[in-house]
Amino acid sequence: MSAPQSPLGIWIVRAEGERLAGRMQAQLDGTLYRPWLNQGIPQKQQFAAAYRHHAQWIMVGASGIAVRFLDGLPQDKYSDPALVLVDEAARFAVALLAGHEGGANRLAYRVAAITGAVPVVTTATEALKPLVLGIGCRKLASAGQIGAAVALALDKLGGRSLQEVREVATIDVKADEPGLLAFCASNDLPLRIIATATIAARAWVTKPSEWVMQNIGVEGVCEPCALIASPRGALALPKMAFDGVTVAVVEDRGAQE
């Protein structure tokens, strides 16, 4: 009896993308496909044969290739495998197919956290959500602490709803904080990870923190994370600290202009 396949397939269009694909496989435990090894069989044909073998796909390659490979394969958003497209330079992770139902939106954020890519989500539900939360926290802050701080921050904005929040952004050193991960999971919010080096290059902090600078190497966390995650947005709520958690809120008004 053959071993069951991973729910995730990782399709590498060119050998040049193999190193990037290996990084993703190491953390996501996907099945790697190297189609150039099957000489004489066109890649599009190979992909079509494998397409329904996995619930989710990551393709490392160009958007034009992905569109051609998918031609004629998608049937229904409730049954189609999810597909996230990542360019070989890991600049963008695009949820291309089955964003909500198949989980491509969430997978795009997971890929982005691993590779440093920018997650690209285009589904209408996310487009109507204008708020981004930047969050910093003490080590091992609980999901309850984070939730209470977020609720207070939204209340300070006139009672804005958590349903208006598109994503949560934090610094890379907090990427594995269990309380933050639990808060995001319980509220079905994607977590965007911002590299420390990216924050250090963009000093968007209203009140620099000497403690944060000494311990992390940047002047602040929640404000720059939220602003970087929403480049068209404006700071609606500067850093607010509550019970070991800092929260800043950025509002993206671009879609309404």
N, C-alpha and C positions, 0 to 999 in steps of 0.2 A: 504494500500500500504506500503510495507516495505521500510525502509530508504536505500538510495544508499550506496554501500560499498565504503570504501576508496580505492583509486588507489593502495595503498600499503598494502601488507599482511606481517605480522611478524610471522614466524613459530618458535615456541620454542620446540626443540626436547626433552629437559628434564626440569623438574621443577626448576632445579638449574640455568637455564638461564633466569628465569622470571624477576628478578630484572634488569638485563641488558636490556632485551627487553622493560621493562617499561620505562627506561630512553630514549630509542630511540623513543618509541611511543609518549612520552610527547612532543617531538620536531618535529617529522615527521608525527604525526597523522595517524598512521597505525592501521589496524585491527589485534588484537592479536589472535593467534591460540594456544590453550593448548590441544594438541591431547591426552594426557594421561587421560583426563577426559572422553573420549569416549572409555570406556573399551570394549574389544572384537573386535574392528575394528583396524586392523594393521595401523600404522602411514603412511606407504607408500601408502596404499589405500586411507586414508583420504587426504593426500597431493595431490594425483592425482585428486581427486574429486574437490579440491579447486584451483588447479593450474591455470586455465584460468579465475578465478574470479577477478584477480588483474593484473594490468599492470606491477607491480614491486613487488619483494619479498626480504625480509631479512630473512635468516635462521640462527638461533643461534644453532650451533652444530658443529660436526666434518665433515671434507671433505668427508670421506668415506660414511657417511650417506647421505650427499647431493647428491653424485654421484648415489647411489642406488635409492634414491627417484626420481631422474630425469630420470632414465632409461626408455626410450621409450616415454617420454613426449615432448621434444623439436622437432619442425618440421621445422621452418624457422626463420632465424635471424631477419627478418622484422616483424614477428608476435609473436615470443616467448616472454613471460614475462621476464623482467630482474631479475636476482637473485644475491644478494650479500650474501656471507657466512661470518659469524662472529663467532669466537670461544668463548666459555663461559668466558674466561679470557680477552676478548677484546684485544688480541694482534694484530690480523690482520683482516682487512675487505677486502675480496677477491671478485672482480667482476668476478663471475663464468660464467654467461650466459647473452647474449645480451648486451655486453659492450657498443658499440656505438649506435646501433639502438634502443635498449631498455632503454638506460641510466644507465646501471649498473656501468659504470666507474664513472660517476658523483655521483651516489648514494653512491659508496664506499667512496668517499671523504667526503660526508656529514656525513656518519656513523662514519668515522674516526674522524671528528671534534667533534662529540658528545661524543665519547667513549674513545678517545685517542689511538685508534688502528692505525696501519700502513696500509694505503690503498695499495692494491695490484692490479695492472692493467697490463694485459699481452697482450692486443691487439697490432697488428703489427704497427699500426700508431703511438702509443705512444712510442714503442720500438725504432723507428727511430728518435725520438726527443731527442737531447743530453743536452739541456740547462734547468737549473732550476733557477728561479729568487727568490732571497730573498729580501723582501721589508719591510721597516719600514716607518712610516709616522706620521706626526703631526695629532692630532685629527681633524677630519672633512676635511682632505685633499681631494680634488676633484678627480674624475676619470681622468679629464684632466691633473691635476698636475702629477698624477701617470703615466699616459700614456706618458707624455713628458719626465719624468725622465727615464722611461724604454727605450724609443726611443734613448735618449742620451747614455744610457749605452750600448745598442746594437751597436750603431754607433761607440763607442770607441773600440769595439771588431772587428772592420773592416767591419762594416755594416752587422752584423748578423741579421737574420730575426726573427720576432715574431713567425713565423711558426715553428721555431726550438725549441720553448719553450714547455717543457712537463708540467710544473706546476709552480705555484707561492706558496711560503712558507712565512708565517709570524708568529709572536708570538701570543699566545692565547688572550692577552689583546687587540689585534687589529682584532680579528675574526669578529667583527660586524661593522667595519668601512665601512660606506656606499660607500665612494669613491672607496675603494679597492674592495668591492664586485661588484660594477658597472663596474670597469675596467675588472675584471675577467670575468664577465658575457658577456660583449660586445665583448670580444676577445675569448670566449669559452675556457677559461683556468680554470682548477680546482684549488681550493685554499686549500693548506695543512696547517693545524694549528699545531704549535709546542708549547708544554707546556713550561711555564717559567722555571719550575723545570728542565726540560730536557736541556734547554739552559744553565742554571746556572751550571749544572754538566759537561758541555763541553765547555770550554773557548776558542773557536776558533775565536778570534777577532784580526785583525791586528792592529787596533788603538782603544783601549778601550775608551768608552765615559763616563765621570764622570756624565754627565747629565742623561744619560740612566740608569746608575747604581743607582743614587739617586731616580729616578722616577719610574723605572720598576724593578730594582733589578738584572739586568744583565749588562754585559759590552758592549753589542751590540745586534742588532736584525738581520739585513739583512744577514750578513755573516754566523753566526751559523745556522740560519734557512735554508739557501740554502744548507749548508754542511750536516746538519742532514737529510734533505730531499733527498739528493743524496750522500749516504755514499761512493760510489766508485768514486765520482767526485773530481775534483780539482778546486780550486778557479781561475777562468779565469779573473774575474774583482773584485778586492777588493771594499769595500764600497765606493760608490760615492753618494754625497749629492747634491740635486738639488731642490730648491723651496719647502723645507719642506718634501722631500721624500728621503729616502736612498735606494739604490739598490746595490745588489751584484749578480754576476752571477757565477754559478758553471757549469762546463761542465763534463758530464759523458762520458769518453772515453772507458769504459769497454767493450761495445758491439763491438767496432772496434778492440780490441786487440786479 
